Each structure stands twice: as structure tokens, then as C-alpha cells.
Amino acid sequence: MAFTGVIADDLGIYAVTGDGSLVWYRDTLRNGTNDPHGATGWSPSSGSQIGGGWDIFRQIFSGADGIIYAIKDTGELLWYRDTLRNGMNGPNGTAGWAAGSGNQIGAGWQNFAKVFSGGNGVIYAIKTTGELLWYRDTLRNGMNGPNGTAGWATGSGNQIGAGWHNFPAVVAPGAADGIIYATTQTADLRWYRDDLRNGTNGAAGTAGWAPGSGANIGLGWSIEPRTLISGYPVPLSVARGASVALHLSARTIPVPCTVTVTRLRENADGSVGVPVGPPIATTATHQTTSPNAWQDGCGWPATVSVPLDPTWRSGLYSARVTAGAATTDVVFVVRPGAVQKDLLLLANTNCWNSYNAWGGASNYSGHADVVTLSFERPNPETVPRSRLGTAYVPNHLTAAELWFSTWLEDAGYEFDTCSDLDLHLGDPHLSDYKGVILSTHPEYWTIEMAARLSDYVATGGRVLYLGGNGVFRKIEFAPDGRSMTAGSKPDWFAGNAWAQGPKPRGLLGVAYEVAHDLLYPARCGYVITQPAHKFLAGTGLALGDVIGAQGRNGGGACGWEIDTAIDFGEGNGATRADLEIIGHGELATPDGYTGHMTYYENAEGGFMFAIGSITVGGSVPVDTRLQRIVRNALDACLAETVTPVAAKQPV
């Protein structure tokens, strides 16, 4: 059975199906020893329908003691209480509901992005602009009046915090102890506790929060968006002129939909994507998913095969699936054919997959020290838009890669795009390109990928590394390329794992040091230390000037998984003797850990230019002097020769 919403209180679980039925369950064991198929450990009435018409609500949440609050699309807040709590209310809910159930007790609640209970009548509500508001229903009997004119505690509606719109999910245990858990855009789990629970914390939340509030207490808590239709492409990287098979599944009943191939880029109005093909009509049905979909793939039959025009440019694309107002992006790569551009941009498809927890596990879910992760499953991490209204939301995957690739296109540079698997297989050949660009978060590599890039530079290839945490973890592809194996322990760090392969710092000039990066204080800009460097020509920058102080990724160009030129002994390689330091982060840890902007070259005309931080790609579109530096490096890639730099700046 498929559900559109599930809530729980101290006794039971309530679930809403696609046709609006309210279904009740009770886990009698509550220790995780139920049969895997649910054959044991459930109350006899579990699965019973206890009401209908619940599909009219945009959100429902538990108020404990059988109380359910429900919000309609038009903003009415309704109150219910299940007095039986045993599943015997009847399919139409004709018994076991308290007097007053279904009463309206407030209005205007459609303006909240998230609403959840804190227990004992406390309700927290988050506005789309991030304000956290506090309410308390003192009656808890449905008699507050349609406009909520009675039964709400003094202080109800007060703002007690800000910036909460950046959390994909926020929940409270409902034990009336003020504890709140929130997941971040980067899949961290944070802990908070409202010690006051009376709405007097202040608009900025400067009072009444327990020490430790906001602390990270877990990793891998990524949230999959609730979608009407989910899907994945096969293959993930498609040659121009070939076809991509779309494997789609509807949440519940069959859904007629259209599929439009869309080239991904950010448009001037903030939208993402330019349609390049006609809409294709199809129907998505609900498909059964493999129990271990994270490692084995979903196993869904293909819904439709979409041909790609051989004239379409290489890049990131989406099969945009539309059903009414609902849209799902199934993202894939169109790799180049025989006709190629001068520049090649790598899509970080391994990193997309490593953070994807769809089906039960990612490399950050704590499922196991070593996990096999299938590419053949929906990937919510590839959602190509990362904005809330007009504001950018921090991102380190597909959406952030589009910030840079859109700027690159608008700046007039023509480029091809390939996946990590393409680089691993050597198709396309790096030697066919004048320059290769790594951006954003190219963390997960095979030794074959690193060796190809190392050989490319050694034989005169030119590389721009504009990302963070690059070449940090090793992975291994399955022979058919349909899955990859990754690990979370230090023996899966590339610097430790590749005894005979290139060290990250030796290859890129900079490298990520995990123990030190966790102490880096904030996102900031880069301070120029070598203003005479040729890539700074035309910028007007002087010694000590700062670039990249602002950006789309939560702050400046330096500060989210930054890479340093200094060897801190974590196995990523010694500082190169021929390395030039062009700039460093404005901030540093007490022992000197900071991000670096670096350059090295060789006698064959190859070079590596690096700005080591995930956030640099979000600063390039907004910082004109940083743009000039990147342009200078790109133009050097396209030049026939490289002009040697006379003097080397020591580290």
C-alpha cells in the first residue's frame, strides 16, 4: 500500500492513502523485531480504514493522545481526536471520534511551509521566509472557534527564531520537552531544545534555547521530496543521437503525464531548463521496488524510451515529467560524439550517487562501512533548482554545478560534459581537449579516473579545479557500470587507498584534510598573495585584496570543504615543490588550515589551476574579478602555448 502521508503518536500510526483513506496501525513490539514483511508484531486491527476524505489536507500532524490537526489547502486548521485508538472506528469513521472532531479552530495556516507539534498543545510553524512561530492550543477539544478566537495561549503566533526555511525536515518527538530535530541541506541532523515553550524566546531566538542547540548530531539525513512521480534514466550518460530509457513509478494510481527533454541551465528569471524536444505523452504506473534498491536498483521496467537529437549539445539534461502541477526532473548527461568542443566539464555523478539515500542507504546513512550504491534508482539529490523564492539555498551537487556551467555558457565558452563513468572508461579521451574543468564537489573517483587526469596534465593537458573535497574518496565501479562501491572509513580515502596511484595534493595542488576542515570557522573570501600572477591580469587586484567574499552558496568562495596546499599528514600527499600560492582564505584555523588558490605547470605545457572550495562555483557568477581570473585561466587553456611564470612563490 502506498501512502501520501504518515504521522504517529504515542500509541499508533496514522497513514493517508492516495484515495484519501485514513488507515490505523499499532506496532505492539516496538523493538524492531517484527517480521520483515509485517506478518508479526502488529495489532490485529492494523491496516484498518478509520476515515475517508483525508486527501483534502495539505498537511496533518499529531497532537498526541489521539489528537490530529489537519490543514486544508485554503488554510483552515481543523481538530480531530481519535478516542478509540484501536482501529475500530469503521471505514467511514462513524465511531470513536470525539465531539468537535472536524471543527475548524484557525485560519490562514496555508502560509506555513511546515507545521509540527511540540506536545501538550504546543505547535511550531515555519513560514516560507524562515520565521519560526510558537502556538499553544490550551483547549485541545476543537472549541477554539473557526477563526481561533479562543483557546490559544498568550504569546501564540510569536516569532521565536529565524532561518528555519533552510531545513528540509523539522520534527519534534511530541513529549512536551521542547526538543526539536532538523535536517540540513547537506544531510546533517541538528538538535535544538526550546526551554521556555511559551513564545517569549524573541524574534531572533536569542533567549530560551538550551546550550548545544543547533549542534550536529548525525550525518546522512537527506530528505527525499514528496513527488507524484519518481524515476531514473538508463543509462545515466547518453550519447547524442541515442535513446534514454525512463523508468517511472507513480506514487499510487496510474498517472497520465508528459515527458519533455530539457537542457539544464539557469535562466534569467530564476527558472531552470530550456525545452529542446516535444512533449511525449505516457502513463506512469505504480511499480514495486526491490527491497534493497539502494544496492540492487529498483528493477522497474522502462516506461518510455526517449530519442535524443544528434545535434543537441553535450551537457546536463532532464527528462522533465509533468502531471498537472507536479513536476519531476530525471537528470542525465548527454556526452559528446565525434564532433567535440575545446573544453570538457566533468559532471560529478559519483558524488550525486554517494549522497542519494533513496531506497534505504547512501554512503552517509551509517548503513555499513562499505556500501554498494546503484545508479538505477531515483535520485532526489539531482533536483536542478536550489532556490526558495529569489534566495539561493546552499547546494553542493547538481544545482550548484549548474550555477557554474550556466556562467560558463553565458561567458561565451563552448564545452562538452561527461560523467564520472565516462572519464573512468576513457570516452571521451581527455587528449582530445585543450582544457578540462572540475567544479563544485568532485569527491568520489576511481584510480583509473585519477590516472587519466594525471597523464593528461603530464602530457600537456590543462586543468581548472574549481571545487572542494576533490579526488578525496575512492570508489569502484561494478563491471557493468550500473553501481559503485564506496566506503566511509579512512581506508577508503584516496590518499590512503592508492599506494601506487596519484596523491590528491600531488595531482590537484591542494587537498582536503577532513579533521582540520571540520574546525574551519566560516565561509569567506580569498586574500591575494601574488597579484602579479598572469591569471590576475586585468583584475586590478593588489596584494592583500579579497575576492569571492560573496556567493550563492551560503557565503564566500572559501569555506565549505576547503582544500589546502599544506600537508597536514592525513595521507593526501606532500606540498608540491613547484607550486605557486596565488591566494589563501581570509580565515584559518589556529594551526593554519585554510583554503588555497594555486598553480603549477610543466615543461610539456600542461598546468593545474586550483581554487579549492565547494562554494567557489557559487561565487563566480556574482564576483566580476573572480570571473576575470577564471576567464584568464580558460583562455590559457585555449591558447596554443603556455607562458612560463618567471618566479615561484614559496608556500
C-alpha positions as CSV (number, residue, x, y, z in Angstrom):
1,M,0.0,0.0,0.0
2,A,1.3,3.5,-0.9
3,F,0.8,6.4,1.4
4,T,0.8,10.2,0.8
5,G,1.4,11.0,4.4
6,V,2.2,9.2,7.7
7,I,2.1,10.5,11.3
8,A,2.4,8.9,14.7
9,D,1.6,9.5,18.3
10,D,2.5,7.6,21.5
11,L,0.1,4.7,20.7
12,G,-0.5,4.4,16.9
13,I,0.4,5.2,13.4
14,Y,-1.9,7.0,11.1
15,A,-1.5,6.9,7.3
16,V,-3.3,8.6,4.4
17,T,-3.6,6.7,1.1
18,G,-3.8,8.1,-2.4
19,D,-7.6,7.9,-2.4
20,G,-7.9,9.8,0.9
21,S,-8.5,6.9,3.2
22,L,-7.2,7.2,6.8
23,V,-5.6,3.9,8.0
24,W,-4.6,3.0,11.5
25,Y,-1.7,0.8,12.7
26,R,-0.1,-0.1,16.0
27,D,3.3,-1.7,16.5
28,T,2.8,-3.9,19.5
29,L,6.5,-4.9,19.8
30,R,8.2,-1.5,19.3
31,N,11.6,-3.1,19.4
32,G,12.3,-3.7,15.7
33,T,11.8,-7.5,15.8
34,N,8.7,-7.5,13.6
35,D,8.7,-9.9,10.7
36,P,10.3,-8.0,7.7
37,H,7.0,-8.3,5.8
38,G,5.0,-7.1,8.8
39,A,3.5,-10.6,9.5
40,T,4.1,-10.3,13.2
41,G,4.2,-7.6,15.9
42,W,1.2,-5.6,14.7
43,S,-2.2,-5.1,16.5
44,P,-5.0,-7.2,14.9
45,S,-6.7,-4.1,13.6
46,S,-3.6,-2.7,12.0
47,G,-4.3,-1.6,8.4
48,S,-8.0,-0.8,9.2
49,Q,-9.5,2.2,7.5
50,I,-10.9,4.6,10.1
51,G,-12.0,7.5,7.9
52,G,-12.2,8.9,4.4
53,G,-11.7,12.2,2.5
54,W,-8.3,13.0,4.1
55,D,-6.8,13.8,0.7
56,I,-8.1,17.3,1.0
57,F,-5.4,18.2,3.6
58,R,-2.1,19.7,2.6
59,Q,-0.6,18.6,6.0
60,I,-1.7,16.6,9.0
61,F,0.3,16.2,12.3
62,S,-0.3,14.6,15.6
63,G,-1.0,16.4,18.8
64,A,-0.6,13.3,21.0
65,D,-3.4,11.5,22.9
66,G,-5.2,10.7,19.6
67,I,-5.4,14.3,18.6
68,I,-4.8,15.1,14.9
69,Y,-4.5,18.6,13.4
70,A,-5.2,18.9,9.7
71,I,-4.6,21.9,7.4
72,K,-6.5,22.4,4.2
73,D,-5.0,24.0,1.1
74,T,-7.2,27.1,1.8
75,G,-5.6,27.5,5.2
76,E,-8.3,26.2,7.6
77,L,-6.8,24.4,10.7
78,L,-9.1,21.5,11.8
79,W,-9.1,19.5,15.0
80,Y,-9.8,15.8,15.4
81,R,-9.4,13.3,18.3
82,D,-9.5,9.5,17.9
83,T,-10.9,8.3,21.2
84,L,-10.7,4.6,20.4
85,R,-7.2,4.4,19.1
86,N,-7.6,0.7,18.2
87,G,-8.6,0.8,14.5
88,M,-12.3,0.1,15.2
89,N,-13.8,3.5,14.1
90,G,-15.2,2.0,10.9
91,P,-14.2,2.7,7.3
92,N,-16.1,6.0,7.2
93,G,-15.1,7.0,10.7
94,T,-18.7,6.7,12.1
95,A,-17.5,5.8,15.6
96,G,-14.7,6.6,18.0
97,W,-14.1,10.3,17.2
98,A,-14.5,12.9,20.0
99,A,-17.3,15.5,19.8
100,G,-15.9,18.5,18.0
101,S,-13.8,16.4,15.6
102,G,-13.6,18.2,12.3
103,N,-14.1,21.6,13.8
104,Q,-12.2,24.5,12.4
105,I,-10.0,26.1,15.0
106,G,-8.0,28.6,13.0
107,A,-7.4,30.1,9.5
108,G,-4.5,31.3,7.4
109,W,-2.3,28.2,8.1
110,Q,-1.6,27.7,4.4
111,N,1.1,30.4,4.7
112,F,3.4,28.0,6.6
113,A,5.9,25.8,4.9
114,K,6.0,23.3,7.8
115,V,3.9,22.8,11.0
116,F,4.6,20.3,13.7
117,S,3.5,19.6,17.3
118,G,5.7,20.0,20.4
119,G,3.3,18.1,22.7
120,N,0.9,19.4,25.3
121,G,-0.9,21.6,22.8
122,V,2.3,23.4,21.6
123,I,2.5,23.9,17.8
124,Y,5.5,25.2,15.9
125,A,5.1,26.7,12.5
126,I,7.7,27.8,10.0
127,K,6.9,30.4,7.4
128,T,8.3,30.2,3.8
129,T,10.6,33.1,4.7
130,G,12.1,31.2,7.6
131,E,10.5,32.6,10.7
132,L,9.7,30.1,13.4
133,L,6.4,30.8,15.2
134,W,5.1,29.3,18.5
135,Y,1.5,28.5,19.4
136,R,-0.3,26.6,22.1
137,D,-3.8,25.2,21.9
138,T,-4.9,25.3,25.6
139,L,-8.4,23.7,24.9
140,R,-7.4,20.7,22.8
141,N,-11.1,20.0,22.3
142,G,-11.9,21.7,19.0
143,M,-13.8,24.6,20.6
144,N,-11.4,27.4,19.7
145,G,-13.8,28.8,17.1
146,P,-13.3,28.9,13.3
147,N,-11.0,31.9,13.4
148,G,-9.2,30.7,16.5
149,T,-10.6,33.5,18.7
150,A,-10.4,31.4,21.9
151,G,-8.3,28.7,23.5
152,W,-4.9,29.9,22.4
153,A,-2.3,30.7,25.0
154,T,-0.9,34.2,25.4
155,G,2.1,34.5,23.1
156,S,0.6,32.3,20.4
157,G,1.9,33.4,17.0
158,N,5.1,34.9,18.4
159,Q,8.2,34.6,16.4
160,I,10.9,32.6,18.3
161,G,13.6,32.1,15.6
162,A,14.7,32.8,12.1
163,G,16.3,31.0,9.2
164,W,14.3,27.8,9.6
165,H,13.3,27.6,6.0
166,N,16.8,26.1,5.2
167,F,15.8,22.8,6.9
168,P,14.2,20.2,4.6
169,A,12.6,18.5,7.5
170,V,11.8,19.5,11.1
171,V,10.2,17.3,13.7
172,A,9.6,17.1,17.5
173,P,9.1,13.9,19.5
174,G,5.9,15.3,21.0
175,A,7.0,14.6,24.5
176,A,6.4,18.2,25.6
177,D,10.1,18.6,26.5
178,G,10.9,21.2,23.8
179,I,13.3,19.0,21.8
180,I,13.3,19.6,18.0
181,Y,15.3,17.8,15.4
182,A,16.1,19.4,12.0
183,T,17.9,18.1,8.9
184,T,20.1,20.5,6.8
185,Q,20.6,20.8,3.1
186,T,23.8,18.9,3.5
187,A,22.1,16.0,5.3
188,D,23.3,16.8,8.8
189,L,20.9,16.2,11.7
190,R,20.7,19.0,14.2
191,W,19.4,19.1,17.8
192,Y,17.5,22.0,19.5
193,R,15.6,22.4,22.7
194,D,13.1,25.2,23.5
195,D,13.4,25.6,27.2
196,L,10.8,28.3,27.5
197,R,7.9,26.8,25.5
198,N,5.9,30.0,25.9
199,G,6.7,32.0,22.9
200,T,9.0,34.6,24.6
201,N,12.3,33.5,23.0
202,G,12.5,36.7,21.0
203,A,12.1,37.1,17.2
204,A,15.7,36.1,16.6
205,G,15.7,33.3,19.1
206,T,18.3,35.0,21.3
207,A,16.8,33.5,24.5
208,G,15.3,30.3,25.8
209,W,17.2,27.8,23.8
210,A,19.2,25.2,25.6
211,P,23.0,25.1,25.4
212,G,24.0,22.9,22.4
213,S,21.0,23.9,20.4
214,G,22.0,23.8,16.7
215,A,24.6,21.1,17.2
216,N,25.1,18.5,14.5
217,I,24.3,15.0,15.9
218,G,24.2,12.9,12.8
219,L,25.1,12.5,9.1
220,G,23.3,11.2,6.1
221,W,19.8,12.5,6.9
222,S,18.9,13.6,3.4
223,I,15.2,14.1,2.7
224,E,13.6,12.9,-0.4
225,P,11.0,15.3,-1.8
226,R,7.4,14.1,-1.9
227,T,6.8,13.6,-5.6
228,L,3.8,12.3,-7.6
229,I,6.1,10.5,-10.0
230,S,9.6,9.2,-9.4
231,G,12.0,8.0,-11.9
232,Y,15.6,7.3,-13.1
233,P,17.3,7.1,-16.5
234,V,19.2,4.2,-18.1
235,P,21.9,4.9,-19.0
236,L,22.9,7.9,-16.8
237,S,25.2,9.2,-19.6
238,V,23.8,9.0,-23.1
239,A,25.5,9.6,-26.4
240,R,24.0,12.2,-28.7
241,G,21.6,10.5,-31.2
242,A,21.0,7.5,-28.9
243,S,18.0,7.0,-26.6
244,V,17.5,7.1,-22.9
245,A,15.1,4.8,-21.2
246,L,13.0,6.3,-18.4
247,H,11.8,4.1,-15.6
248,L,9.0,5.9,-13.9
249,S,6.7,5.0,-10.9
250,A,3.6,6.8,-9.7
251,R,3.0,7.2,-6.0
252,T,-0.3,5.4,-6.1
253,I,-2.7,5.1,-9.0
254,P,-1.7,5.4,-12.7
255,V,-0.9,9.0,-13.7
256,P,-1.0,10.3,-17.3
257,C,1.9,12.6,-17.8
258,T,4.2,14.2,-20.4
259,V,7.9,13.9,-20.8
260,T,9.9,16.8,-22.2
261,V,13.7,16.7,-22.7
262,T,15.1,19.9,-21.2
263,R,18.6,21.2,-21.4
264,L,19.6,22.3,-17.9
265,R,20.8,25.8,-17.3
266,E,19.7,28.6,-15.1
267,N,17.5,31.2,-16.9
268,A,17.4,34.9,-16.2
269,D,14.1,34.6,-14.3
270,G,15.5,32.0,-11.9
271,S,13.8,29.1,-13.7
272,V,15.9,26.1,-14.7
273,G,15.9,24.4,-18.1
274,V,15.3,25.1,-21.8
275,P,13.0,22.6,-23.5
276,V,14.6,21.0,-26.6
277,G,12.2,18.3,-27.5
278,P,8.4,18.0,-28.0
279,P,6.3,16.7,-25.1
280,I,5.9,12.9,-25.2
281,A,2.6,11.5,-23.7
282,T,2.9,8.4,-21.4
283,T,1.4,7.0,-18.2
284,A,3.3,6.3,-15.1
285,T,2.1,3.3,-13.1
286,H,3.0,2.4,-9.5
287,Q,5.9,-0.1,-9.7
288,T,7.1,-2.5,-7.0
289,T,10.6,-1.6,-5.7
290,S,13.3,-4.1,-4.9
291,P,13.8,-4.5,-1.1
292,N,17.5,-3.5,-1.4
293,A,17.0,-0.8,-4.1
294,W,20.0,1.2,-2.9
295,Q,22.4,-1.5,-3.9
296,D,20.4,-3.6,-6.4
297,G,18.5,-0.9,-8.2
298,C,14.7,-0.5,-8.3
299,G,14.2,-3.1,-11.1
300,W,11.4,-1.1,-12.6
301,P,10.5,-1.9,-16.3
302,A,11.1,1.1,-18.6
303,T,8.1,3.3,-19.0
304,V,9.2,5.1,-22.2
305,S,12.3,5.4,-24.4
306,V,13.2,9.0,-25.4
307,P,15.4,9.5,-28.5
308,L,18.0,12.3,-28.4
309,D,18.6,14.5,-31.4
310,P,22.2,14.1,-32.6
311,T,22.5,17.9,-33.0
312,W,21.8,18.6,-29.3
313,R,24.8,20.0,-27.4
314,S,26.6,17.9,-24.8
315,G,25.6,18.8,-21.2
316,L,23.3,18.1,-18.3
317,Y,19.7,17.4,-19.3
318,S,16.4,16.4,-17.6
319,A,13.6,14.3,-18.8
320,R,11.0,16.6,-17.2
321,V,8.0,14.6,-16.2
322,T,4.8,16.7,-15.8
323,A,1.4,15.6,-14.5
324,G,-0.8,18.6,-13.8
325,A,1.1,21.0,-11.5
326,A,3.5,18.2,-10.4
327,T,6.9,18.1,-12.0
328,T,9.8,15.6,-11.6
329,D,13.3,16.0,-13.1
330,V,15.0,12.8,-14.2
331,V,18.5,14.1,-14.7
332,F,21.1,12.6,-17.1
333,V,24.2,13.5,-19.0
334,V,24.4,13.9,-22.8
335,R,28.0,13.1,-23.7
336,P,29.8,14.3,-26.8
337,G,30.1,12.4,-30.0
338,A,32.6,12.7,-32.8
339,V,32.3,16.5,-33.0
340,Q,33.8,17.9,-29.9
341,K,34.4,21.3,-28.2
342,D,37.7,22.5,-26.9
343,L,36.7,22.3,-23.2
344,L,35.4,19.3,-21.2
345,L,33.4,19.8,-17.9
346,L,33.1,16.8,-15.6
347,A,29.6,16.1,-14.1
348,N,30.1,14.7,-10.5
349,T,27.8,11.8,-11.0
350,N,29.6,9.6,-8.4
351,C,29.1,12.2,-5.7
352,W,25.4,12.5,-6.7
353,N,25.0,8.8,-6.1
354,S,27.0,8.8,-2.9
355,Y,24.6,11.2,-1.2
356,N,21.5,9.5,-2.6
357,A,19.7,7.6,0.2
358,W,16.7,6.6,-2.0
359,G,15.8,3.0,-1.3
360,G,17.4,2.8,2.1
361,A,21.1,3.8,2.1
362,S,23.7,6.3,1.0
363,N,27.4,6.5,1.8
364,Y,26.4,8.7,4.7
365,S,23.5,6.8,6.2
366,G,25.6,4.6,8.5
367,H,24.1,1.5,6.9
368,A,27.6,-0.1,6.7
369,D,31.3,0.9,6.5
370,V,31.2,-0.2,2.8
371,V,28.1,0.1,0.6
372,T,27.3,-0.7,-3.0
373,L,25.1,2.0,-4.4
374,S,23.1,1.5,-7.6
375,F,22.7,4.3,-10.2
376,E,19.4,2.8,-11.2
377,R,17.1,4.4,-8.6
378,P,15.5,7.9,-8.3
379,N,17.9,10.5,-7.1
380,P,16.4,13.5,-5.2
381,E,19.9,14.9,-4.9
382,T,19.9,15.9,-8.6
383,V,17.0,18.3,-8.3
384,P,18.4,21.1,-10.6
385,R,16.9,24.1,-8.8
386,S,18.1,25.3,-5.4
387,R,16.2,28.5,-4.7
388,L,13.5,29.5,-2.2
389,G,11.7,32.4,-3.8
390,T,14.5,34.7,-5.0
391,A,17.0,33.4,-2.5
392,Y,19.6,30.7,-3.2
393,V,19.8,27.7,-0.9
394,P,23.2,26.2,-0.2
395,N,23.8,23.2,-2.5
396,H,26.8,21.0,-3.4
397,L,25.5,18.8,-6.1
398,T,23.6,19.2,-9.4
399,A,22.0,22.6,-8.8
400,A,25.4,24.1,-7.7
401,E,27.1,22.6,-10.7
402,L,24.5,24.4,-12.9
403,W,25.4,27.8,-11.3
404,F,28.9,27.4,-12.7
405,S,28.1,25.8,-16.1
406,T,25.4,28.4,-16.8
407,W,28.0,31.2,-16.2
408,L,30.5,29.3,-18.4
409,E,28.0,29.1,-21.2
410,D,26.9,32.8,-20.8
411,A,30.5,33.9,-20.8
412,G,30.8,32.5,-24.3
413,Y,32.8,29.3,-23.8
414,E,31.7,26.2,-25.6
415,F,32.2,22.9,-23.7
416,D,31.3,19.2,-23.6
417,T,30.2,17.4,-20.5
418,C,30.9,13.8,-19.4
419,S,30.0,11.7,-16.4
420,D,32.5,10.1,-13.9
421,L,31.9,6.7,-15.5
422,D,32.8,8.2,-19.0
423,L,36.1,9.5,-17.6
424,H,36.7,6.1,-15.9
425,L,36.2,4.4,-19.3
426,G,38.2,6.9,-21.3
427,D,35.3,8.0,-23.5
428,P,35.7,10.8,-24.4
429,H,39.5,10.9,-24.5
430,L,41.0,13.8,-22.4
431,S,43.7,14.2,-25.0
432,D,41.0,15.5,-27.5
433,Y,40.5,18.6,-25.3
434,K,42.5,21.7,-24.7
435,G,41.2,22.1,-21.2
436,V,39.4,20.1,-18.5
437,I,37.2,21.6,-15.8
438,L,36.4,20.1,-12.4
439,S,33.8,22.0,-10.4
440,T,31.9,22.1,-7.2
441,H,32.2,18.7,-5.4
442,P,34.2,16.1,-7.4
443,E,34.9,13.9,-4.3
444,Y,34.5,10.2,-5.5
445,W,37.0,8.8,-8.0
446,T,38.4,5.6,-9.2
447,I,42.1,5.2,-9.5
448,E,41.6,5.0,-13.3
449,M,40.0,8.4,-13.4
450,A,42.8,9.9,-11.4
451,A,45.4,8.2,-13.5
452,R,43.8,9.6,-16.7
453,L,43.8,13.1,-15.4
454,S,47.4,12.8,-14.1
455,D,48.6,11.5,-17.5
456,Y,46.6,14.3,-19.3
457,V,48.4,17.0,-17.3
458,A,51.8,15.3,-17.7
459,T,51.5,15.3,-21.4
460,G,50.5,19.0,-21.7
461,G,46.8,19.0,-20.6
462,R,45.4,22.0,-18.8
463,V,43.0,21.7,-15.9
464,L,40.9,24.1,-13.8
465,Y,39.9,22.7,-10.5
466,L,37.2,24.9,-9.1
467,G,35.8,22.8,-6.3
468,G,36.3,21.3,-2.9
469,N,37.0,17.9,-1.4
470,G,38.3,16.8,-4.8
471,V,39.6,13.2,-5.5
472,F,39.2,12.5,-1.8
473,R,37.4,9.1,-1.7
474,K,38.0,6.2,-3.9
475,I,35.1,4.1,-5.4
476,E,35.0,1.0,-7.5
477,F,32.5,0.6,-10.4
478,A,30.7,-2.7,-11.0
479,P,31.9,-4.3,-14.3
480,D,28.6,-3.2,-16.0
481,G,28.8,0.4,-14.5
482,R,25.3,0.1,-13.0
483,S,26.5,0.5,-9.4
484,M,29.5,1.7,-7.4
485,T,31.1,0.6,-4.1
486,A,32.1,3.3,-1.7
487,G,33.3,3.4,1.9
488,S,33.2,5.8,4.8
489,K,36.3,4.8,6.7
490,P,39.8,6.3,6.2
491,D,41.0,3.3,4.3
492,W,38.6,4.5,1.5
493,F,40.2,7.9,1.4
494,A,42.1,8.1,-1.9
495,G,45.3,9.2,-0.3
496,N,45.4,6.1,1.8
497,A,43.9,3.6,-0.6
498,W,46.1,4.3,-3.7
499,A,49.5,3.1,-2.8
500,Q,50.6,3.3,-6.5
501,G,48.2,6.0,-7.7
502,P,48.4,9.8,-7.7
503,K,48.0,11.5,-4.4
504,P,45.3,14.2,-4.4
505,R,47.6,17.1,-3.5
506,G,50.2,16.0,-6.0
507,L,47.6,15.9,-8.7
508,L,45.4,19.0,-7.8
509,G,48.0,21.1,-6.0
510,V,45.6,21.2,-3.0
511,A,43.7,18.6,-1.0
512,Y,41.0,18.2,1.6
513,E,42.0,17.3,5.2
514,V,38.9,16.1,7.0
515,A,40.0,16.5,10.6
516,H,41.1,20.1,10.1
517,D,38.2,21.2,7.8
518,L,35.7,20.5,10.5
519,L,37.3,23.3,12.5
520,Y,37.2,25.9,9.7
521,P,35.2,28.8,11.2
522,A,33.1,30.3,8.4
523,R,32.7,30.9,4.6
524,C,34.8,33.8,3.5
525,G,36.8,35.2,0.5
526,Y,40.3,34.6,-0.7
527,V,43.2,37.0,0.1
528,I,45.5,37.7,-2.9
529,T,49.2,37.0,-2.2
530,Q,50.6,37.0,-5.7
531,P,49.0,39.9,-7.6
532,A,51.5,39.7,-10.5
533,H,50.4,36.2,-11.5
534,K,49.3,36.1,-15.1
535,F,45.8,34.8,-14.3
536,L,45.2,38.0,-12.3
537,A,45.9,40.2,-15.3
538,G,43.2,42.8,-15.9
539,T,41.7,42.4,-12.4
540,G,43.3,45.4,-10.8
541,L,43.9,43.3,-7.7
542,A,46.7,44.3,-5.3
543,L,48.5,42.4,-2.5
544,G,46.0,41.7,0.3
545,D,42.9,42.4,-1.7
546,V,39.9,40.0,-1.2
547,I,37.9,38.2,-3.9
548,G,34.9,35.9,-3.6
549,A,33.6,37.4,-0.4
550,Q,30.0,36.8,-1.5
551,G,28.3,34.0,-3.3
552,R,25.2,31.9,-3.8
553,N,26.3,29.1,-1.5
554,G,25.7,30.5,1.9
555,G,28.6,32.9,1.9
556,G,32.0,33.4,0.2
557,A,34.1,31.3,-2.1
558,C,36.2,29.7,0.7
559,G,34.7,27.7,3.5
560,W,32.8,24.6,2.6
561,E,35.1,21.6,2.4
562,I,38.1,23.6,1.5
563,D,41.3,22.2,0.1
564,T,44.7,23.3,1.3
565,A,48.2,23.3,-0.2
566,I,49.7,22.5,3.2
567,D,50.3,18.8,4.1
568,F,48.8,18.1,7.5
569,G,49.8,14.5,7.4
570,E,46.5,12.9,6.5
571,G,47.9,11.0,3.6
572,N,46.9,13.2,0.7
573,G,50.5,14.0,-0.4
574,A,53.2,16.5,0.3
575,T,53.1,20.1,-0.9
576,R,54.5,20.3,-4.5
577,A,57.9,22.0,-4.7
578,D,56.8,23.8,-7.9
579,L,53.5,25.1,-6.5
580,E,52.6,28.8,-6.6
581,I,50.3,30.2,-4.0
582,I,48.2,32.9,-5.6
583,G,45.8,33.4,-2.6
584,H,44.5,31.9,0.6
585,G,41.3,32.1,2.7
586,E,40.6,35.1,4.8
587,L,40.2,32.8,7.8
588,A,42.3,30.0,9.1
589,T,42.2,27.5,12.0
590,P,44.7,28.0,14.9
591,D,47.1,25.6,13.3
592,G,46.9,27.4,9.9
593,Y,44.4,25.3,7.9
594,T,42.9,27.4,5.2
595,G,41.9,27.2,1.5
596,H,44.3,28.0,-1.2
597,M,44.3,29.3,-4.8
598,T,47.3,27.6,-6.5
599,Y,49.0,27.0,-9.8
600,Y,51.7,24.6,-11.2
601,E,52.9,23.9,-14.7
602,N,55.2,21.6,-16.5
603,A,57.6,21.6,-19.5
604,E,55.1,20.0,-21.7
605,G,52.8,23.0,-21.5
606,G,50.4,21.4,-19.0
607,F,49.1,23.2,-15.9
608,M,46.8,22.8,-13.0
609,F,45.0,25.9,-11.6
610,A,43.0,25.3,-8.4
611,I,40.7,27.2,-6.2
612,G,39.9,24.6,-3.5
613,S,36.4,25.0,-2.1
614,I,32.9,23.7,-2.9
615,T,31.5,27.2,-2.8
616,V,33.7,28.9,-5.4
617,G,31.3,27.9,-8.2
618,G,28.6,29.9,-6.5
619,S,30.8,33.0,-6.2
620,V,32.0,33.0,-9.8
621,P,28.6,34.2,-11.2
622,V,28.5,37.2,-8.8
623,D,32.1,38.4,-8.5
624,T,33.5,40.1,-11.6
625,R,37.1,40.0,-10.5
626,L,36.9,36.3,-9.8
627,Q,35.2,35.9,-13.2
628,R,38.2,37.6,-14.8
629,I,40.6,35.2,-13.1
630,V,38.7,32.2,-14.3
631,R,38.5,33.7,-17.8
632,N,42.2,34.2,-17.9
633,A,42.7,30.5,-16.9
634,L,40.2,29.3,-19.5
635,D,41.8,31.4,-22.2
636,A,45.2,30.0,-21.3
637,C,43.7,26.5,-21.8
638,L,42.6,27.5,-25.3
639,A,45.9,29.2,-26.2
640,E,48.5,27.3,-28.3
641,T,51.3,27.7,-25.8
642,V,51.7,28.4,-22.1
643,T,53.9,31.3,-21.0
644,P,56.1,30.1,-18.1
645,V,56.0,32.1,-14.9
646,A,59.3,33.6,-14.0
647,A,59.2,33.4,-10.2
648,K,57.8,30.8,-7.9
649,Q,56.1,31.9,-4.7
650,P,57.1,29.6,-1.8
651,V,54.4,28.2,0.4
